[in-house]
Amino acid sequence: MKAIRGATTIDENTEKNIKLRTIELMENIMELNDLKKEDIISIIFSVTEDITAFNPATAFRERFGGDIPLFCVQEAKFQGSLKYCIRVLIHCNKENINHCYLHNAQNLRLDLVLKGNS
């Protein structure tokens, strides 16, 4: 079992923007890792306290179906933390993995950002 990490940011706290950026992140991760639903064991989403309009786990379930265990938590607040950030940790049955950081979340882990991943 491996764990794939990823993150993105939203522009505004709206259901539409949360859905858009969550699906964009998950589709990128799935493509980068040739990840199929049957490879996924579980997914944990986290959001910063300023994201309240919609649950990213619900956005995932609406787009990809409800047979994968999902969980969403609010991150602890730290001084200087990135705002409007959605993070994901995907437990999966894959050997080779690629992490994915999009939009302003690229600043979180410059060492893990893949070329062309913006």
C-alpha positions as CSV (number, residue, x, y, z in Angstrom):
1,M,0.0,0.0,0.0
2,K,1.2,3.5,-0.8
3,A,-0.2,7.0,-0.1
4,I,-0.5,9.7,-2.7
5,R,-0.5,13.3,-1.5
6,G,-2.0,16.3,-3.2
7,A,-3.4,19.7,-2.7
8,T,-5.0,22.6,-4.4
9,T,-6.5,26.0,-3.6
10,I,-9.8,27.6,-4.4
11,D,-10.3,31.2,-5.5
12,E,-13.5,31.7,-3.5
13,N,-15.5,29.8,-0.9
14,T,-18.3,28.6,-3.2
15,E,-19.8,25.2,-3.9
16,K,-18.9,25.6,-7.6
17,N,-15.3,26.5,-7.0
18,I,-14.8,23.7,-4.4
19,K,-16.3,21.1,-6.7
20,L,-14.2,22.4,-9.7
21,R,-10.9,22.4,-7.9
22,T,-11.5,19.1,-6.1
23,I,-12.4,17.3,-9.3
24,E,-9.5,18.9,-11.1
25,L,-7.1,17.7,-8.4
26,M,-8.4,14.2,-8.3
27,E,-8.5,13.8,-12.1
28,N,-4.9,15.0,-12.2
29,I,-3.8,12.5,-9.5
30,M,-5.6,9.7,-11.2
31,E,-4.1,10.4,-14.6
32,L,-0.6,11.0,-13.2
33,N,-0.7,7.6,-11.4
34,D,-2.8,5.6,-13.8
35,L,-5.0,5.2,-10.8
36,K,-8.3,3.4,-11.1
37,K,-11.2,3.4,-8.6
38,E,-10.4,-0.2,-7.8
39,D,-6.8,0.7,-6.8
40,I,-8.0,3.1,-4.1
41,I,-8.4,1.9,-0.5
42,S,-9.5,5.1,1.1
43,I,-9.2,8.9,0.8
44,I,-8.8,11.6,3.4
45,F,-9.5,15.2,2.5
46,S,-8.6,18.1,4.7
47,V,-9.7,21.8,4.3
48,T,-8.5,25.0,5.9
49,E,-11.0,26.7,8.2
50,D,-12.0,29.2,5.5
51,I,-13.6,26.5,3.3
52,T,-17.2,26.0,4.5
53,A,-19.4,26.1,1.4
54,F,-19.1,22.5,0.4
55,N,-17.4,19.2,1.4
56,P,-14.6,18.1,-1.1
57,A,-15.4,14.4,-0.2
58,T,-19.0,15.0,-1.3
59,A,-17.7,16.5,-4.6
60,F,-15.6,13.4,-5.1
61,R,-18.5,11.0,-4.3
62,E,-20.8,12.9,-6.7
63,R,-18.3,12.6,-9.6
64,F,-16.8,9.2,-9.0
65,G,-19.4,7.2,-7.0
66,G,-19.8,6.2,-3.4
67,D,-18.0,2.9,-3.0
68,I,-14.6,4.3,-1.7
69,P,-14.3,5.2,2.0
70,L,-14.0,9.0,2.3
71,F,-13.3,11.2,5.2
72,C,-12.9,15.0,5.5
73,V,-11.5,17.0,8.4
74,Q,-10.7,20.6,9.1
75,E,-7.0,21.3,9.4
76,A,-5.4,22.9,12.5
77,K,-4.9,26.6,12.2
78,F,-1.3,27.8,12.2
79,Q,0.2,31.2,11.7
80,G,1.1,31.7,8.1
81,S,-0.8,28.7,6.8
82,L,-2.0,28.7,3.2
83,K,-5.6,29.9,2.9
84,Y,-8.4,28.3,0.9
85,C,-6.5,25.0,0.7
86,I,-7.8,21.5,0.0
87,R,-5.4,18.6,0.7
88,V,-5.9,14.9,0.0
89,L,-4.2,11.7,1.1
90,I,-5.1,8.7,-1.0
91,H,-4.3,5.2,0.2
92,C,-3.9,2.9,-2.8
93,N,-2.5,-0.3,-4.2
94,K,0.1,1.1,-6.5
95,E,3.9,0.8,-6.5
96,N,5.0,3.9,-8.3
97,I,3.3,7.1,-7.3
98,N,3.3,10.8,-8.2
99,H,2.1,13.5,-5.9
100,C,0.2,16.5,-7.3
101,Y,0.1,20.1,-6.1
102,L,-2.0,22.6,-8.1
103,H,-2.5,26.4,-8.0
104,N,-1.2,28.2,-4.9
105,A,-0.7,24.8,-3.2
106,Q,2.4,24.3,-5.3
107,N,4.2,26.5,-2.7
108,L,3.6,23.8,0.0
109,R,5.9,21.2,-1.5
110,L,8.1,22.6,-4.3
111,D,10.2,19.5,-4.1
112,L,7.1,17.4,-5.1
113,V,5.7,19.6,-7.8
114,L,5.9,17.9,-11.2
115,K,6.8,19.8,-14.3
116,G,3.7,21.0,-16.1
117,N,1.6,20.6,-13.0
118,S,0.2,24.1,-12.6
